């Protein structure tokens, strides 16, 4: 194995192929001691660059935190379901409920 490849392999998280960033190696007080199951995924280099930018701006430690940030931000801006059934009759309580 070439020296460059060996160095590259050392900087990957085991079994994931995800690069380990220097920030993520720090131990954090209050961090969960049990590890959740992980899944590997492939992204374009441009997507990884966007995730790296989010990690730097928001001071996240992992790609997972950056992705969860994007998911929760999207959920905040989903359209409301209010008025989704305009043909539904108005509910009137008849006292039996």
C-alpha positions in Angstrom: 0.0 0.0 0.0 1.4 3.4 -0.9 2.2 5.8 1.9 -0.4 8.3 0.8 -3.1 5.6 0.9 -2.0 4.4 4.3 -2.3 8.0 5.7 -5.7 8.3 4.0 -6.9 5.1 5.6 -5.8 6.2 9.1 -8.0 9.3 8.8 -11.2 7.4 8.1 -13.7 6.2 10.6 -13.6 2.4 10.8 -16.1 0.8 8.5 -17.6 4.0 7.2 -15.1 5.6 4.9 -16.1 9.0 6.5 -13.1 11.3 7.2 -12.4 12.0 10.8 -12.1 15.7 11.5 -9.7 16.9 14.1 -12.6 18.5 16.1 -14.4 15.2 16.4 -11.6 13.4 18.2 -12.0 15.6 21.3 -13.8 14.0 24.2 -16.9 15.9 25.2 -18.3 16.0 28.7 -21.8 14.7 28.9 -21.5 12.8 25.6 -23.4 9.6 25.3 -21.3 6.6 26.2 -23.2 4.1 24.1 -22.8 4.3 20.4 -25.8 4.3 18.1 -25.7 2.1 15.0 -24.2 3.8 12.1 -24.9 3.6 8.3 -22.5 4.5 5.6 -23.7 6.7 2.7 -22.2 8.2 -0.4 -22.5 11.9 -1.2 -21.1 14.1 -3.9 -17.9 16.1 -3.1 -20.0 19.3 -3.5 -22.4 18.0 -0.9 -19.6 17.1 1.5 -18.2 20.7 1.1 -21.6 22.1 2.0 -21.8 19.9 5.1 -18.2 20.9 6.0 -19.3 24.5 5.7 -22.3 24.0 8.0 -20.1 22.1 10.5 -17.7 25.0 10.6 -20.4 27.7 10.8 -22.5 26.0 13.5 -19.5 24.5 15.3 -20.9 21.0 15.0 -18.7 18.0 15.7 -20.0 15.4 13.2 -21.7 15.1 9.9 -24.7 13.6 11.7 -25.2 16.8 13.6 -25.1 18.9 10.4 -27.6 16.6 8.7 -30.0 16.6 11.7 -29.7 20.4 11.7 -30.8 20.5 8.0 -33.7 18.1 8.7 -35.0 20.0 11.7 -34.7 23.3 9.8 -36.7 21.8 6.9 -39.4 20.5 9.3 -39.8 24.0 10.8 -40.8 25.3 7.3 -43.1 22.6 6.1 -46.5 23.9 4.9 -49.4 23.5 7.3 -52.0 20.9 6.8 -54.6 23.3 8.1 -57.4 23.4 5.5 -56.2 20.2 3.7 -59.8 18.9 3.6 -62.0 21.8 2.6 -65.0 19.5 1.7 -65.1 17.9 5.1 -68.2 18.8 7.1 -67.8 21.0 10.2 -67.5 19.1 13.4 -70.4 19.7 15.8 -70.3 18.2 19.3 -73.7 16.6 20.1 -72.9 15.8 23.7 -72.3 12.1 23.2 -68.5 12.5 22.8 
